[in-house]
Amino acid sequence: MKDYQAYLIDLDGTVYAGTKRYPAAKRFIERLQAAQIPFKFVTNNTTQLPQAVVNNLGNNHDIHVTPENVYTAGLATADYLDQLAGETTKRTVYVVGEIGLKQALTAKGFTVDEEHPTYVVVGLDSDVTYEKFAKAVLAVRSGSTFIGTNSDSNIPKARGLMPGAGALVDLVRYATQQQPIMIGKPEPIILQNSLRQLGVAPEQALMIGDNYHTDILAGIHAQVDTLLVYTGVSTPEQVATETVPPTYTVPSLDHWDFEVGPRG
C-alpha cells in the first residue's frame, strides 16, 4: 500500500450524519493528528464559512480542528474564479447563494453586478426567488460565464431530502441552455485546489467518502486514490455494479490503518 502523505475527507455521512456522532471518525481524525498527517475536510457545502464548520465539529461532534482543515465548495469556487480572472479587472459576479459563498468571493476581490457580471455563480440559496433566477438567466444569456458550485440534487435535512445546489443550477441551465462550469464533487476542481494548498501530488493523497457518485468519482476524476466507507449513502451492492471501483472499501474508519490499509 502507498504511504499517503495527505487525506481529503468528506463530512456528512463520513465523519457524522447530521447531528449523529460517528465515534470511529473522531478516533480516525485524532489518529491523523497524532501522526501529524495533513488533512482537509472537503465539502460541497457553500452556505457556511470554515469557522462555522469547525464550530459544528467541535461543539456537536467533539472533533477539534482549525479552519485550515476545511475546504468548502464556496472557497473552491472563489479560488477557481480568482485563477480564471487573473490580473484582469473583470472581477464582477452575480451570485445565487448564501453567506459562505458570497464572503468567499468578496475575499478574493469580486464585486456584485446584477446586470452585466463577468460571472454568474449559482449555489445553494434557501431564500432563492424568481427574481434572483431571472437575473441569473438574463446575465448568462447575455454572455456571462456560468458557474455552478456543485451538482448535489438533494441535501438531507430534518424534513427529508431537500433541493440541493444542483437543483438550482439545473433551473438556470434549463432556462439558458448553457452548460455551467461545475466546481464541487464529483468534479476534480475542488480536490485539485485542496491538493495545491496541501502541497501534495495526486498520487500522494487519499480521498475518503461515503458516496460513490460524489466523493469517489471526484477522486477518480482527479486521479486520487479513494477509500469508500460504508457509513452513509453507498452500499456494497451498489458499488459492485460500478465500472471503476474505489481503491479501497471499509465498513468504518476504525478499519483503516495508515501503514497497512484496510483491515478486518
N, C-alpha and C positions, 0 to 999 in steps of 0.2 A: 504494500500500500504506500501511496505517496505521503511524504511528510508535509502536510498542508501548513502554509505559513499564515493563512488568514481564513476566517469564516464569515460568510454572509448568511444572515439568519432572518427568516420570515417571523412575523409576530403572531397574529391571530390564527389559532389552530396549531401553532408550533410551540410557542412559548406560553400561551394561555388560550382560553376560549371565552372571550368576553370578560366576565368577572370571575370565571372559574380558574383557579390556580393549577398549574402543572408542576408539581414538585420536581419531576425529573428535569424539566427545563431549567429551573432555578439551580439545581445541582450542576447541570451542564455549564451554565454561564459562570458559576463560581469556579468550576474546574478550568475553564478558559482563562479566567482572571488569575488564578493561582499559577497557571503555566505561562502567563504573560503572552498569550497568543492573541494577536489583534483580531477584532471582530466588529461587524456593523450589523445592526438590525435594518433590513431593507424592506420597507413597507410601501404599499400603494396608497396609503393614507395621505391626503393632501389638505385635510381640514385642520390639522394640528401642527404646531411648531415642535421641534425636537424636545424642548424642555417639557412640554405637556406630555409627550410620550414617556420621558424619563420619570416624571411625577407619577404617572399611572403605573409604571413598572415598580417603582419604589413603594408607593402608598398602598397599592392593591395586590401586588404580587411578590413583595419583599425581594425584588431583583434590583440591585443598585448599580447604575451605570451613569454615564455622562452624556450630554447632548452630542458629543463627538462620536458616540457609538450608534447614533440614529441617523439614517438617511431615508428621507421620505420622497415620494414621487413629486411632491411640490418642490423640494430642493433640487431634485434631478431635473425638473422642467426648467427651473431658473438657471441652473448651471448649463444646460444644453443651449438655451436661448442666449446666454452670455457668450458662449463659444461661437454660436452662429452669428451673432451680431458683431462680434469682434470689436474693432476700434471705430466702427461706424456710429453715426448719430441716430441710426434707425432703431431706437430703443423705446418704442411705444407699443402698448398692449391693450387689448380689451379682454377682460377676464370674467368668465363664468366660474365662480369658485368662492372659497371661504378664506379665512384669515391666514391659514398656513401657507396657502398658495400665493395670496396677494403679498404678504410680507416677504416671502422668499424672492419674489420678482422685484419688489421695491428695493430690497437689499442689494440687488445686482444693478440698480440704476435704471430700471424700467419705469416709465410713467404711463398713466392711463390716457387713452384716446378712444372715445366712444364712437367715432365716426370713420376715421381713416387710420387705424392702427397698423403697424407693421405686422403684428402677430395677434391672432385670436387664440386664446388659451381656454379650453373647456375642461373643467374638473368637477368634482362633486360639490353641489351647492344646494343645501337644504331649504334655501329661500329663493330658489330659482323662479322666475316669472316668464310669461310670454314675451314681455318687452326685452328681457335680457337675451332670450333666444333670438328675437328679431334683430337686435343689434349685432349679435354674433354672426347670424346668417348673412345679413346685408354686407358686413365687412368682408367676410370670406368671399362672397360673390363679387365683391369689388376688387379682390386681389390680395387681401391679407393672407399671410401664411397661417394655416390651420394646424393647431397643436392640441392633441388630446393627452391628458395626464396619465390615463390608464384605461384599460378596456373592461374593467370589472362590471359585469352586468348587474350584479346584486351585492349588497353588503348585509351581513347578519345583524339584526337588531332585536330588541326585546319583543317587538311586534311581529317579527318574522323577517323574511328576506326582502329588504327594501331596495329601491332602484339605486344602482351604483353609478360611478362616474361614466362608465362605458355606455350606459343607457342615455345619458345626457349628450355625450359625444355623438352617439348614433342619430339623435334627432337633428343635430346640426349637419352631420354627414348626409343624411337623407334629404334635407332641405336644400343643400348646396350641391349635392352630387360630387363632392370633393372628399378625397381620402386624407385624413389627418396624419401628421407625424405623431406616432404614439411613443410615450416615454417610459411608462411603468412596466412592470412584469405583465406578460411574458416577453416583452421586447427587451433587447440586450442593453439599451442605453443606460438604464438605472444601475445595472451591475457593472458596466464598463466604467461609469463615473465613480462608483464605490471603490473599485479596484485601483483606479487612478489616485484617489485620495489616500488609500492604504499603502500605495507604492508597491503593489503586488501584481505579478503577471497572472493571467487567467489560469494557467496550468498549476499555479501555486495555491489556488483558493478552492474552497468547497462551499456550494450553495445548499442550504438546508431549508426545507419547507414541507408543508403537509398537502399542498395542492399541485398535482402534476401539471395542470393546464396553465398555471401561473408561475409558481416558484421553479419547478423543474424545467419547464420549457424555457424560462428565462436563462437558466444555467446552460442548457443545451445551445440556445441561440448565441450566448456569449462565450461558448467554448470553455465553460467552467464545469468541473465535476459536480455531481449532485448527490444529495442524501435526502431521500423521502422518508419522513417519519409518519407512521400511521396513527396519528393522534387527532386528525382533523378531517379534511374533505375526501381525499382519495383513499381507496381501498385496494387491497392486494388483487382482488378480482378485476377491478378497473384497470389497474396498472399493467396487469398481464396482457391486456389487449393492445397496449401501445407499441408502435413500431420501434421507437427508441426508448429503452428503459432507463430509469435512473441508474447512476453509477452504483449506488448502494441503497438499501432499504433497511429500516429498523422499526420495531414496534414502539420504542420510546427512546429518548435521548440518553437514558441510562445505559443503552446498549451500544453506545458509540465510544470507542477507545481511540484517543488521539494517535497512538502508536501502531495499533493493530487493526483499526477499523471496526466494522460491525462485529458484535459478539452475541452469543446466545443468551 
